[in-house]
């Protein structure tokens, strides 16, 4: 009863709760007087309330009252700082994964729809637990999960659907950190059987960049397949086409893309979509409309030396929507005024023109070239190049004169010969010398002069003597003598002429 009537008894309770971490129970021996206090009610209550020991036995049933008596003095400074040492959680909050990518319908039947998608770019630190597929009927806002447990496959078939229903579908990526923002199909899926899936049959020549010139017509037919008849959608940069310039004609089997006169602005990537009940096939068509480039810029005549000229320039500002393949450099002399091509398909922005004519004055111009052809205008040099005649002092080399003088010398002597009477024969020898020696033939030390029986010839140092139909009288010693201002030389040989021997037949 005293505990309930004493107002101070209510205050220590909350204080004791704050001091629970402090090791107060060690002071439990202090309430020992509680055993001697049962007669306390017999004493006047006023004395019990005024004495300090009377406050200690009141909270005997609970050990929390014991520190209450100690609260008289100011609390130690360590008590309010007790929660401070507790470390605060520094673990960063894990982020959920990002949304799945490229959600699309793969197949639709009378009571099911098959979906495909790609894994999200970010799965978080904890990794991906799986995916949850949710559906919602068209006109409703209630989303229900199609699968009970998350799964890791990126393909899922939703079963037990009602034919003729339109459903919205979305997919979430789930991890220990939570669920991602759902990836949702743009259009609801009509549940009915597709007899033939949509498929675009892009022609081979349209799979690469389709190039046309400015002003040309663009006319392309792209076939496709699908039953029932698919929906055909053309876009450019996720925007519908400009019907005032581009005409689209669709049939049950193909689509025709037509532009009467192409312009540079028609260049870009066009996306064709063929869709049946949410199932679709896409193809991209890249069109580039080109025109001749502009002229090169900043053509300069850098240097002139000898028969050569150095030129430099910069690429054109407008390349005609096509890569610059090269430059054509032309020259013109002041006398004729005609332009002649000096270089074709120069791939650099500088060049050297050589083999110019001395005394002529030249101008130069440069055209840029791309897949469409040469630029309509050319860059022309502001100055001219005058090829001056250079004065050079030519000094001929002094070649030492060789002493070619040599006395006659026979390199091949005459050889003895034997011949038969009436058969012509030749005598040969070789001689050298400078100046060219004079050749003299002799027989038995007698000079052979103009005699028709002998024919003497000398050619390239080879000396020959022909003896026509010799007789035994023509035999003897023949000499060939070579004479020039430096001396003379001679060689000899012996010639034998044999007579024909006839055998006489003697009769007995």
Secondary structure as UniProt FT lines:
FT   HELIX           2..5
FT   HELIX           8..18
FT   TURN            19..21
FT   HELIX           24..36
FT   HELIX           38..42
FT   HELIX           45..50
FT   HELIX           53..58
FT   TURN            59..61
FT   HELIX           63..65
FT   HELIX           66..69
FT   HELIX           70..72
FT   HELIX           77..80
FT   HELIX           82..85
FT   STRAND          101..108
FT   STRAND          113..118
FT   TURN            125..126
FT   STRAND          128..137
FT   TURN            138..139
FT   STRAND          144..145
FT   STRAND          155..158
FT   TURN            163..164
FT   STRAND          166..175
FT   TURN            176..177
FT   STRAND          178..179
FT   STRAND          183..184
FT   STRAND          189..190
FT   STRAND          196..201
FT   HELIX           204..206
FT   STRAND          210..213
FT   TURN            214..215
FT   STRAND          218..227
FT   STRAND          231..236
FT   TURN            237..238
FT   STRAND          239..240
FT   TURN            243..245
FT   STRAND          246..250
FT   STRAND          254..259
FT   HELIX           264..266
FT   STRAND          268..276
FT   TURN            277..278
FT   STRAND          279..290
FT   STRAND          297..305
FT   TURN            306..307
FT   STRAND          308..314
FT   TURN            320..321
FT   STRAND          326..333
FT   TURN            334..336
FT   STRAND          339..346
FT   STRAND          350..353
FT   TURN            358..359
FT   STRAND          361..370
FT   TURN            371..372
FT   STRAND          373..374
FT   STRAND          379..380
FT   STRAND          385..386
FT   STRAND          406..412
FT   STRAND          417..420
FT   TURN            421..422
FT   STRAND          425..434
FT   STRAND          438..443
FT   TURN            444..445
FT   STRAND          446..447
FT   TURN            452..453
FT   STRAND          454..459
FT   TURN            460..461
FT   STRAND          462..467
FT   HELIX           472..474
FT   STRAND          476..484
FT   TURN            485..486
FT   STRAND          487..498
//
